[in-house]
Amino acid sequence: MFTGTHKKCVRSAMAGAVLAVCCGAASAAPTVDLTGIGYVQYGDGLSYSMPFANFQAIGDFTPQPGDPFYIASAPGQIANLVVPATGVNGGPVTVNFAGMDDAYETPSGVGGENYFQTGGLNFGGNTYPAPDPGGAGEFTNDFNNTWDATVASLASFLSGEQLVFFFNNNQLNQTQAQQSLAAWGQLWITDAAGNVVDPDGVGGPETGYFEFTNNNSPYALVSEGGGGVPLGDPTGYTSTGRTAPTATTLADGTVLTDYVLSGGELCADAGLNFVDCDDPSAVIGPVNHNLGANNAAYAIVFPELNALLDALIANAALDLTQYTLHIDLRMGCDPTLFGVDPDALICDGELADGSGWGKNLNNGYEQVFIGTAARVQQVPEPAVLTLLGIGMLGLAASRRQRKVSAHG
């Protein structure tokens, strides 16, 4: 990753040779090392809980400054990382490296819009503004409704490490429903002609699109039957192509959607299975994931996307300034699927007893930023479970008598 001086230098570099001299030796330690850490698979993305990762590392579910999974995210602490979206106005944090879009502005404050998507949206008489920072066409295939970055700029930033996304869940905490929000994303890489790059170059079922998706499953926590798969295999999911997220409401009122439920408190039983926090078998948790603006709640890795980036970067014959990563990011209560009324039950999630799960953005300053992850040495699934179990089972015994309800 770059220091502030290097970021300024990269921003002003006018040629590849200048870029190499300016930044070639600017790498530092990776932002995070996820080797051996458990995750939940959502489509092509692997979602790592920073609270659970911190417990796995040092036995504490509440990351504090200095802990391995306290990912500081105040403006001054991520100014030299890559920031696709933030609620901060102005300053170094909103300015990215040459060959990248600057940061999209997400809604700010309690009175902000309840929905965000890159490029913005006009629907049902409502406007959800999110214009492309700097406009389209700043570099090859810089689109006006996605966050874009040339593979050349990413290669310089990553310095041989893996790309990892971090997310701040900064919702209100007054009720359970206010803690959560809906999130979805799609990523792909194009060549100079605008063609989507085929991951293996030989065709096949893969489309070249990578998705963070609930895969048309119930909008619920992973412990309640949501679309996440603990320790799942992302190669088992294949995108159908360039599409928008979907939603279906069943006769019993269950909402199936591609939007992932972000936030919410998770509990587990003594066998390390995620369970509802009101379940008598829940002896671990509740573990909060609405951590606010100063530290990230989640790290998200796309292994197949990283493999594609590796292959492109390793090919010396390619001009990487002509290859571009695109990100379509959407958060909140999508009016095209759920209506324009933020106070409707399907958006705010507020049941009479204060439970339920909301989709709205309700507090502003949700933030997505990119760091570097150490190259993960894959740990076989039984070994991951063993690593989790060493600490969690002991913690379960010590916390049995002081477990609190997630809905209290």
C-alpha positions as CSV (number, residue, x, y, z in Angstrom):
1,M,0.0,0.0,0.0
2,F,1.2,3.6,-0.5
3,T,2.1,6.4,1.8
4,G,0.5,9.8,1.3
5,T,3.6,10.9,-0.6
6,H,3.3,8.0,-2.9
7,K,-0.4,8.5,-3.5
8,K,0.2,12.0,-4.5
9,C,3.0,10.9,-6.8
10,V,0.8,8.2,-8.4
11,R,-2.0,10.7,-8.9
12,S,0.4,13.0,-10.9
13,A,2.3,10.2,-12.8
14,M,1.8,10.7,-16.5
15,A,3.5,7.5,-17.9
16,G,4.1,3.9,-16.9
17,A,7.8,4.6,-16.4
18,V,7.2,7.4,-14.0
19,L,4.6,5.2,-12.2
20,A,7.2,2.5,-11.7
21,V,9.9,4.8,-10.4
22,C,7.5,6.6,-8.1
23,C,5.7,3.6,-6.6
24,G,7.6,0.4,-7.4
25,A,9.0,0.1,-3.9
26,A,6.1,1.6,-2.0
27,S,4.5,-1.6,-0.8
28,A,4.0,-2.2,2.9
29,A,2.6,-5.0,5.1
30,P,-0.8,-6.3,3.9
31,T,-3.9,-4.7,5.5
32,V,-5.0,-8.1,6.8
33,D,-4.0,-11.8,6.9
34,L,-7.1,-14.1,6.6
35,T,-5.2,-17.3,6.5
36,G,-7.1,-20.0,8.4
37,I,-10.0,-17.6,9.2
38,G,-13.6,-18.9,8.8
39,Y,-16.0,-17.2,6.4
40,V,-19.5,-17.3,4.9
41,Q,-19.8,-17.6,1.1
42,Y,-22.2,-15.3,-0.7
43,G,-22.1,-16.2,-4.4
44,D,-18.5,-15.5,-5.6
45,G,-17.6,-13.6,-2.4
46,L,-16.3,-14.8,0.9
47,S,-17.4,-12.6,3.8
48,Y,-15.2,-12.6,6.8
49,S,-16.6,-11.3,10.1
50,M,-14.0,-9.1,11.8
51,P,-15.4,-9.8,15.3
52,F,-15.3,-13.6,14.8
53,A,-11.9,-13.4,13.1
54,N,-10.6,-11.4,16.1
55,F,-11.9,-14.0,18.5
56,Q,-10.3,-16.8,16.4
57,A,-7.0,-14.9,16.7
58,I,-7.0,-13.7,20.3
59,G,-10.2,-14.8,22.0
60,D,-12.1,-11.5,21.9
61,F,-15.2,-10.7,19.8
62,T,-14.8,-6.9,20.2
63,P,-11.9,-5.7,18.0
64,Q,-9.9,-2.9,19.7
65,P,-7.0,-0.8,18.4
66,G,-4.0,-2.9,18.1
67,D,-5.9,-6.2,17.6
68,P,-5.2,-8.1,14.4
69,F,-8.7,-7.6,13.1
70,Y,-9.4,-4.1,14.2
71,I,-9.5,-2.5,10.7
72,A,-9.4,1.2,11.4
73,S,-11.4,3.2,8.9
74,A,-11.6,6.8,10.0
75,P,-10.7,9.2,7.1
76,G,-7.1,9.7,8.2
77,Q,-6.6,6.0,8.6
78,I,-7.7,4.9,5.1
79,A,-6.6,8.0,3.1
80,N,-3.8,5.9,1.5
81,L,-6.0,3.0,0.7
82,V,-8.5,2.8,-2.3
83,V,-12.0,4.0,-1.4
84,P,-14.8,3.3,-3.9
85,A,-17.5,4.7,-1.7
86,T,-17.7,6.8,1.5
87,G,-19.8,9.3,3.3
88,V,-16.8,11.6,3.8
89,N,-16.9,14.9,1.9
90,G,-13.6,16.0,0.4
91,G,-10.1,15.4,1.6
92,P,-7.5,12.8,0.7
93,V,-9.9,9.9,1.5
94,T,-12.1,10.6,-1.5
95,V,-9.2,10.9,-4.0
96,N,-7.9,7.7,-5.4
97,F,-4.9,6.8,-7.5
98,A,-4.4,7.7,-11.2
99,G,-6.4,5.2,-13.3
100,M,-9.2,4.9,-10.8
101,D,-12.4,6.7,-10.1
102,D,-12.5,8.8,-7.0
103,A,-14.9,7.8,-4.2
104,Y,-18.6,7.8,-4.8
105,E,-20.5,9.7,-2.1
106,T,-22.8,7.5,0.0
107,P,-25.8,9.0,1.9
108,S,-24.9,10.9,5.0
109,G,-26.8,11.3,8.3
110,V,-30.1,10.1,9.5
111,G,-31.9,12.3,7.0
112,G,-30.1,10.9,4.0
113,E,-31.5,8.7,1.2
114,N,-32.3,5.1,2.3
115,Y,-30.8,3.6,-0.9
116,F,-27.5,4.0,-2.8
117,Q,-26.3,2.6,-6.1
118,T,-23.3,3.6,-8.2
119,G,-24.4,6.1,-10.8
120,G,-27.5,7.0,-8.9
121,L,-31.2,6.2,-9.7
122,N,-34.4,8.1,-10.5
123,F,-37.4,5.9,-9.8
124,G,-41.1,6.4,-8.7
125,G,-40.6,10.2,-8.5
126,N,-37.7,9.8,-6.1
127,T,-34.1,10.7,-6.8
128,Y,-31.2,8.7,-5.3
129,P,-28.2,10.8,-6.4
130,A,-24.8,9.2,-6.7
131,P,-23.1,10.6,-9.8
132,D,-19.8,9.2,-11.1
133,P,-17.0,11.1,-9.5
134,G,-15.2,13.0,-12.3
135,G,-17.7,11.6,-14.9
136,A,-17.2,8.8,-17.4
137,G,-14.3,8.5,-19.8
138,E,-11.4,9.5,-17.6
139,F,-9.5,6.3,-18.7
140,T,-10.3,3.2,-20.8
141,N,-13.8,2.0,-20.3
142,D,-14.5,4.3,-17.4
143,F,-18.3,3.9,-17.2
144,N,-20.8,6.4,-15.6
145,N,-22.7,3.9,-13.4
146,T,-19.9,1.8,-11.9
147,W,-16.8,2.4,-9.8
148,D,-13.9,1.7,-12.2
149,A,-10.1,1.2,-12.0
150,T,-7.6,0.1,-14.5
151,V,-5.8,-3.2,-13.8
152,A,-2.6,-1.3,-14.1
153,S,-3.5,1.0,-11.2
154,L,-4.7,-2.0,-9.1
155,A,-1.4,-3.9,-9.8
156,S,0.6,-1.0,-8.5
157,F,-1.5,-0.7,-5.4
158,L,-1.6,-4.4,-4.6
159,S,2.1,-4.9,-5.0
160,G,1.8,-8.7,-5.2
161,E,-0.9,-9.1,-2.5
162,Q,-4.6,-10.0,-2.9
163,L,-7.4,-7.5,-3.3
164,V,-9.8,-7.4,-0.3
165,F,-12.8,-5.2,0.3
166,F,-13.7,-3.8,3.7
167,F,-17.2,-2.6,4.7
168,N,-18.4,-0.3,7.5
169,N,-21.8,-1.2,8.8
170,N,-22.9,2.1,10.4
171,Q,-26.6,1.7,11.1
172,L,-28.7,2.9,14.1
173,N,-28.7,0.6,17.1
174,Q,-32.0,1.4,18.8
175,T,-33.8,-1.7,17.6
176,Q,-32.7,-5.0,16.0
177,A,-34.3,-4.0,12.6
178,Q,-32.3,-0.8,12.5
179,Q,-28.9,-2.5,12.7
180,S,-29.1,-4.3,9.3
181,L,-29.0,-3.1,5.7
182,A,-29.3,-4.8,2.3
183,A,-26.2,-5.1,0.1
184,W,-25.4,-6.5,-3.3
185,G,-22.5,-6.1,-5.7
186,Q,-21.3,-7.3,-9.1
187,L,-17.7,-7.0,-10.5
188,W,-16.2,-7.7,-13.9
189,I,-13.1,-6.8,-16.0
190,T,-13.2,-5.6,-19.6
191,D,-10.5,-5.4,-22.3
192,A,-9.8,-2.4,-24.5
193,A,-12.7,-3.2,-26.8
194,G,-15.1,-3.4,-23.8
195,N,-15.4,-7.2,-23.9
196,V,-15.9,-9.0,-20.6
197,V,-12.7,-10.9,-19.9
198,D,-13.3,-14.7,-19.8
199,P,-11.6,-16.0,-16.6
200,D,-9.9,-19.0,-18.3
201,G,-9.9,-17.8,-21.9
202,V,-11.6,-21.0,-23.3
203,G,-15.3,-20.3,-22.8
204,G,-17.4,-22.4,-20.6
205,P,-20.2,-21.8,-18.1
206,E,-18.4,-19.0,-16.3
207,T,-19.5,-15.5,-17.5
208,G,-16.7,-13.3,-16.2
209,Y,-19.0,-11.6,-13.8
210,F,-18.5,-12.0,-10.0
211,E,-21.3,-11.4,-7.6
212,F,-21.7,-10.8,-3.9
213,T,-25.3,-12.2,-3.6
214,N,-27.8,-13.8,-1.4
215,N,-28.7,-15.9,-4.5
216,N,-32.5,-15.5,-4.3
217,S,-32.7,-16.7,-0.8
218,P,-34.6,-15.5,2.3
219,Y,-33.5,-12.0,3.5
220,A,-32.2,-13.3,6.8
221,L,-29.1,-14.0,8.8
222,V,-27.0,-17.0,7.9
223,S,-28.2,-18.4,11.3
224,E,-31.8,-18.0,10.2
225,G,-31.7,-19.6,6.7
226,G,-30.3,-16.7,4.7
227,G,-28.3,-17.4,1.5
228,G,-24.9,-17.5,3.1
229,V,-23.0,-20.8,3.2
230,P,-20.4,-21.2,6.0
231,L,-17.1,-22.3,4.5
232,G,-18.8,-22.6,1.1
233,D,-17.1,-23.0,-2.2
234,P,-17.4,-19.9,-4.5
235,T,-16.6,-22.0,-7.6
236,G,-20.0,-23.6,-7.1
237,Y,-21.7,-20.4,-8.0
238,T,-21.9,-18.9,-11.5
239,S,-23.4,-15.6,-12.4
240,T,-25.9,-15.5,-15.2
241,G,-24.3,-12.3,-16.6
242,R,-24.9,-8.6,-16.4
243,T,-28.1,-8.4,-14.4
244,A,-29.6,-6.4,-11.6
245,P,-30.5,-8.0,-8.2
246,T,-33.9,-9.6,-7.9
247,A,-36.6,-10.2,-5.2
248,T,-39.6,-12.4,-4.9
249,T,-42.3,-12.3,-2.2
250,L,-43.8,-15.7,-1.4
251,A,-47.4,-16.2,-0.4
252,D,-46.4,-16.5,3.3
253,G,-44.7,-13.2,3.1
254,T,-41.1,-14.6,2.9
255,V,-38.9,-12.3,0.8
256,L,-36.4,-14.1,-1.5
257,T,-33.8,-11.8,-2.8
258,D,-30.2,-11.4,-4.1
259,Y,-29.6,-8.7,-1.5
260,V,-27.4,-9.9,1.4
261,L,-28.4,-9.0,5.0
262,S,-25.4,-7.0,6.4
263,G,-25.2,-6.4,10.1
264,G,-27.1,-8.1,12.8
265,E,-26.0,-10.1,15.9
266,L,-24.9,-13.7,15.4
267,C,-24.9,-16.6,17.9
268,A,-23.6,-20.1,17.7
269,D,-24.1,-23.4,19.6
270,A,-21.4,-25.4,21.3
271,G,-20.8,-27.3,18.0
272,L,-20.0,-24.0,16.3
273,N,-23.2,-24.0,14.2
274,F,-24.8,-20.7,13.7
275,V,-28.2,-20.6,15.5
276,D,-30.9,-18.0,16.3
277,C,-29.9,-16.1,19.4
278,D,-33.2,-17.0,21.1
279,D,-32.4,-20.7,20.5
280,P,-31.7,-22.5,23.9
281,S,-28.6,-24.0,22.3
282,A,-27.1,-20.6,21.7
283,V,-24.1,-20.4,24.0
284,I,-21.8,-18.1,22.0
285,G,-22.8,-14.5,21.4
286,P,-24.7,-12.4,20.5
287,V,-21.8,-10.9,18.5
288,N,-22.5,-7.4,17.1
289,H,-21.6,-6.5,13.5
290,N,-22.9,-3.0,13.5
291,L,-19.5,-1.6,14.4
292,G,-19.9,2.0,13.1
293,A,-17.7,4.2,11.1
294,N,-14.3,3.8,12.8
295,N,-13.7,0.1,12.2
296,A,-14.8,-2.3,9.5
297,A,-17.2,-5.0,10.3
298,Y,-16.4,-7.2,7.3
299,A,-13.7,-8.2,4.9
300,I,-14.8,-9.6,1.5
301,V,-12.6,-11.6,-0.9
302,F,-13.4,-12.8,-4.4
303,P,-10.9,-15.7,-5.0
304,E,-11.8,-16.2,-8.6
305,L,-11.5,-12.4,-9.3
306,N,-8.2,-12.4,-7.6
307,A,-7.1,-15.4,-9.7
308,L,-8.1,-13.5,-12.9
309,L,-6.2,-10.4,-11.7
310,D,-3.1,-12.5,-11.1
311,A,-3.3,-14.0,-14.6
312,L,-3.6,-10.6,-16.2
313,I,-0.9,-9.0,-14.2
314,A,1.5,-11.9,-14.9
315,N,1.0,-11.6,-18.6
316,A,3.8,-9.2,-19.7
317,A,2.4,-8.9,-23.2
318,L,-0.7,-7.0,-22.0
319,D,-1.1,-3.3,-21.7
320,L,-2.9,-3.3,-18.3
321,T,-4.0,0.3,-18.7
322,Q,-6.5,-1.1,-21.3
323,Y,-8.1,-3.5,-18.8
324,T,-10.6,-2.2,-16.4
325,L,-12.3,-3.5,-13.2
326,H,-15.9,-2.4,-12.8
327,I,-18.0,-2.5,-9.6
328,D,-21.8,-2.1,-9.5
329,L,-22.5,-1.5,-5.8
330,R,-26.0,-1.2,-4.3
331,M,-27.0,-0.8,-0.6
332,G,-30.3,-0.1,1.2
333,C,-33.9,-0.7,0.3
334,D,-34.0,-0.9,-3.5
335,P,-37.1,1.0,-4.6
336,T,-37.3,-0.9,-7.9
337,L,-37.9,-4.1,-5.8
338,F,-39.4,-3.0,-2.5
339,G,-41.1,0.3,-3.2
340,V,-40.2,3.9,-2.4
341,D,-41.7,4.2,1.1
342,P,-38.8,3.9,3.6
343,D,-41.3,3.4,6.4
344,A,-42.9,0.4,4.8
345,L,-42.3,-2.9,6.7
346,I,-40.5,-4.4,3.8
347,C,-37.9,-1.6,4.0
348,D,-37.6,-0.8,7.7
349,G,-38.2,-4.3,9.0
350,E,-39.8,-3.1,12.2
351,L,-42.1,-5.7,13.6
352,A,-44.3,-4.9,16.6
353,D,-41.9,-6.6,19.0
354,G,-38.9,-4.6,17.7
355,S,-37.5,-7.6,15.8
356,G,-37.2,-8.1,12.1
357,W,-34.5,-7.0,9.7
358,G,-34.4,-3.7,7.9
359,K,-33.0,-3.0,4.5
360,N,-32.8,0.8,4.7
361,L,-29.7,2.9,5.0
362,N,-30.7,4.9,8.1
363,N,-27.6,6.6,9.6
364,G,-25.3,7.4,6.7
365,Y,-21.5,6.9,6.3
366,E,-21.6,3.4,5.0
367,Q,-18.2,2.9,3.4
368,V,-16.4,0.5,1.1
369,F,-12.6,0.6,0.9
370,I,-10.0,-1.7,-0.6
371,G,-6.9,-3.0,1.1
372,T,-4.5,-5.8,0.6
373,A,-4.7,-9.3,1.9
374,A,-1.8,-11.6,2.4
375,R,-1.9,-14.5,0.0
376,V,-4.1,-17.0,1.8
377,Q,-2.8,-20.5,2.3
378,Q,-6.0,-22.4,2.1
379,V,-6.7,-24.4,5.2
380,P,-8.9,-27.6,4.8
381,E,-12.4,-27.1,6.1
382,P,-11.9,-29.5,9.1
383,A,-8.8,-27.7,10.1
384,V,-10.7,-24.4,10.0
385,L,-13.4,-25.8,12.2
386,T,-10.7,-27.1,14.6
387,L,-9.1,-23.6,14.8
388,L,-12.5,-22.1,15.6
389,G,-13.3,-24.8,18.1
390,I,-10.2,-24.5,20.2
391,G,-11.3,-21.1,21.5
392,M,-15.0,-21.1,21.0
393,L,-15.9,-24.2,23.0
394,G,-14.0,-22.8,25.9
395,L,-15.7,-19.5,25.6
396,A,-19.1,-21.1,25.4
397,A,-18.6,-22.7,28.8
398,S,-17.5,-19.4,30.4
399,R,-20.4,-17.4,28.9
400,R,-23.3,-19.8,29.4
401,Q,-24.5,-17.9,32.5
402,R,-24.2,-14.5,31.0
403,K,-25.7,-14.9,27.5
404,V,-28.0,-12.1,26.7
405,S,-30.8,-12.1,24.1
406,A,-30.1,-10.6,20.7
407,H,-33.5,-9.0,20.8
408,G,-33.2,-7.3,24.2
